[in-house]
């Protein structure tokens, strides 16, 4: 699995917004990039409680709407979507533990500077990500590549599944495999699947 240092280097941004404005944003040191256009596209999606993935070629973006907020993480393409989902879930949890965001939003406009104290918390999550034990690397055989590939899965995705084995699609270099993971995080089967979209 990627080291915390590699995760930190791979992340492009973390953003928490509502439909009108950004509440919190983290970017790596010395990053002057703007992701406003990406965020505007995400805000058009009204669905809540579902992770959405965007692959832009040079960047992966994962977002979820929870309540009145949209939580977003963007990274370079080598980071797997499940890792970004786990990162967002931890940030969502910690942000809501720290702030009664509904109270802030009820006052209308406010300065996003009041959430600057959350930046060290985000950096601590990134630095200690491996120790949080949120994801697991599972090695899966790919019959197309004739290799064993590292698949990153959220632990709660497997542990909280209604039935096992749990299916998960791993899209890799222009093809995809459907992997079946049991409750012990063992691979119970792998199938080649066709891709459309």
Secondary structure, 3 states (H helix, E strand, C coil): CCCHHHHHHHEEEEEEECCCCEEEEECCCCCCCCCHHHHHHHCCCCCCCCCEEEECCCCEEEEEEECCEEEEEEECCCCCHHHHHHHHHHHHHHHHHHCCHHHHHHCCCCCHHHHHHHHHHHHHHHHCHHHHCCEEEEEEEECCCCEEEEEEEEHHHHHCCCCCCEEEEEEECCEEEEEEECCCCCEEEEEEECCCC
